[in-house]
Structure formats: C-alpha cells, structure tokens
C-alpha cells in the first residue's frame, strides 16, 4: 500500500493548484488525490492553466490515484436542473482525471444531501438514478467510481448499510466503496463492518475525528485508529482487488474542511507524515 497526498487541505488554505503540485513533489509524493474544487476545479480553469497543471503532473512524476468530485451536494436534489449541472461537472472532471492519467473518481457529499421538503425515499431514488447515469457514462471510458459515506443525518449515504445498498441499487460493475477511516469512527462502524464489501474495496482515506465531529485535522491529533482499519483492508484483499483492476493500492492523507481554516498546508502534511511514520511505517510514499 502506498501513501497519497489529498490536495483538499491546500484548497482550504487557498493555495494555487500549481503551488500545491510542486509541494506534493517536494514532499516526496508520487500519488495525489486530486480535489476538483476551487483552484483545482477543471471546469473553472482556462485552457492555458489546464495545460500547466497537466505539464506539472508529467514533469514531477505525479500520478492521480483518485479525483475528488467535491461539488456533488445536489446529486439528490429535487430540482432536475441542479442534478443535471452536477452530472455535467462530474463528467467534465472525469474526463480531466483521464487526462491526468488516473481512472478513479470519488463522489463526495455522501452521494447527495436530503432536503426538508423532499421525502428521503425520493432523495434515495434521485441519488441512485444520478449515480447510474454517471456510471453508465463512465463505464465505456474505463472510469472507476468510488462512493463516500458522510457521517451525518442529512447525507443520503451515511453508513455502511446504505453504502452496500446504494451499490446494489445502482447495479453497475464500476462502482466501489471508499473507506474513509475518520467517517467510520464517527458512525461507530469498526473494521469488521467492511466484511460485506471486501471484494470491492479499492481506496482508503486517512482522516481524523475527535469521535464526534469530522475534524479533518492533522493526523495524530484525534482519535482515529488508522492501524486497525488498514490492517483489516489488507486482510480483506485490497491489494488483490487493486491488482485485478490495474490500480495502485493507495491510502490518502485527507485533511481540511470546507469553510474551515488551514494556516499552512505543507506544515499539516509534514506533521501528519511524522505521525504516520510511527503508526503505519510500511505505508510509504
């Protein structure tokens, strides 16, 4: 298993994407989890900036192990126009991931958010329909879709039972669960809860929690038991799953929250690396 740097922490710190990629290379990372958010959103880039980003990946030997579809809040929205705009963003970002040389994309925001005026059953149907349409579009392009559960009541997919159900309901072979350790700590779902999805686990996020809030703070400053979950996914065959699909087996350092504050992204990463060298020394860059 290799270690990746998730660029989201740099976006929260308002770092230009070019500077972010140079920092990743300087810190010795090969694998990057690329956040399609703010400065990193390919739908907001000029053609010239897009070329610069692609060139920086090539020149610095970086590989995009996963692209975060960060603007997917409206995947389950009651307004069809909002769902359509979300899908267009997802498709454009998926194409950009292919340009970066990667195949995996991550659907954030718990695959959609509940609205007060809409029945939760309808939100579920909207999410399933949106994900199925995206998966059908992605299948012919070789794109692999990871789904993220978010651990609060207003997210459509907010525990492992719903994760298994949404994958079953979407019914597409290119849809997989993302294992976010901080999220699973909050939902009180220990490593044994991953058994049902053992054959489909491809990617891990190392994120922090204080056991109640998803703090996304510097690794080691919270309560997440990274060792227990990493040992479990290895035992369940994550490396074999990745090899079968020709994907690198990666765990990404994920930090920073939308609307939060990061004073120095590089310091956050450096301090997290010191902690990980102690608790997961075999997971290397």
Secondary structure, 3 states (H helix, E strand, C coil): CEEEEECHHHHHCCCCHHHHHHHHHHCCCCEEEEECCHHHCHHHCCHHHHHHHHHHHHHCCCEEEEEEECCCCCCCCCCHHHHHHHHHHHHHHHHHHHHHCCCEEEECHHHCECCCCCCHHHHHHHHHHHHHHHHHHHHCCCCEEEECCCCCCCECCCCHHHHHHHHHHHCCCCEEEEEEHHHHHHCCCCHHHHHHHHHHCCEEEECCCCCCCCCCCCCCCCCCCHHHHHHHHHHCCHHHHHHHHCCCCEEEECCCCCCCCCCCHHHHHHHHHHHHHHHCCCCEC
